[in-house]
Amino acid sequence: MALPQASGYYQKPWDWKSGQMQVSIGVLISVGVAFLLLGGTAGWLLFALMQQRKLAHTDYLTGIANRGSVFEQGFKLVEHAHGEVEPFSIVLFDVDHFKKINDTLGHGAGDRALRVIVNASRRVLGQREFLGRLGGEEFIAVLPGCGREEAMKRAESLRLAIARAGFLYADKHPVNMTASLGVATLDRDVDFQILVNRADEALYVAKNSGRNRAVRASSSAERLSAGMVTVGSRQRVRG
Ligand SMILES: Nc1nc2c(ncn2[C@@H]2O[C@H](COP(=O)(O)OP(=O)(O)OP(=O)(O)O)[C@@H](O)[C@H]2O)c(=O)[nH]1
């Protein structure tokens, strides 16, 4: 009678040396994988945080700085300008009769007009300068290093760029825009909020004296000699 064949399976006795090596490799791989996972998660979290921060500072429609971001940067830049005794100006501008675009062609056309205005305005700004949307159809150009004369020139370039940026909506409706602008330049006794108030006063004058024009806000010295006390709040005539 044939004996049953041996299975051929041979159980090796435990080899401590190679066993330890296998365990060490296993541990190393696990630690590596854990590091990769942790690193990946941390990287993803960092990316998500950066994206969130960017979104919190950006205007959803036009991609430029939003109101919060403009004021955050504006206060810092004014402090810097005071410290360095450097000129600093802003141009506040507001699209004229913007409501008419919405009312006649719809909000899609209005939204496109805002984006077109932003693209046209960006092109006339220098490297250190930036654009922000303060809300609705009101924008600001922040001009570090720009004195009174330069700022008025920049405002005029913005006005012309907007007036020339007309487009055809839905391939058949011509849309033309103009804007009114208020220009204010930093004085020693002024912070960013006061500068914005002054530019807003000038913008109010531009609106009420016919629109499609840039008006310069009076300086601290001019205000003093004219006996002006307040820095003004908005009270714009509509129509
Ligand atoms: N399409 C669109 N419209 C907006 C947006 N934000 C505000 N508006 C509209 O902008 C219009 C602003 O109207 P008004 O404040 O009367 O200003 P205006 O018609 O430009 O008149 P003036 O400033 O006096 O020349 C309103 O109809 C708002 O609904 C936006 O993001 N997209």
The ligand as a Gaussian input file, in Angstrom:
#p B3LYP/6-31G(d) Opt

LIG

0 1
 N      -26.774000      93.520000     -12.719000
 C      -26.431000      93.916000     -11.505000
 N      -27.042000      94.998000     -10.973000
 C      -26.653000      95.417000      -9.741000
 C      -25.661000      94.755000      -9.003000
 N      -25.505000      95.398000      -7.809000
 C      -26.373000      96.434000      -7.830000
 N      -27.066000      96.462000      -9.003000
 C      -28.090000      97.414000      -9.450000
 O      -27.506000      98.679000      -9.659000
 C      -28.564000      99.624000      -9.719000
 C      -28.085000     100.912000      -9.072000
 O      -29.051000     101.876000      -9.296000
 P      -28.942000     103.321000      -8.730000
 O      -28.386000     103.287000      -7.330000
 O      -30.281000     103.969000      -8.910000
 O      -27.847000     104.032000      -9.580000
 P      -27.804000     104.443000     -11.107000
 O      -28.979000     103.941000     -11.879000
 O      -26.466000     104.051000     -11.613000
 O      -27.926000     106.026000     -11.043000
 P      -26.794000     107.084000     -10.705000
 O      -25.752000     106.398000      -9.842000
 O      -27.515000     108.160000      -9.967000
 O      -26.251000     107.546000     -11.998000
 C      -29.775000      98.999000      -9.019000
 O      -30.745000      98.716000      -9.988000
 C      -29.200000      97.681000      -8.463000
 O      -30.146000      96.645000      -8.492000
 C      -25.042000      93.598000      -9.595000
 O      -24.153000      92.936000      -9.021000
 N      -25.448000      93.232000     -10.838000

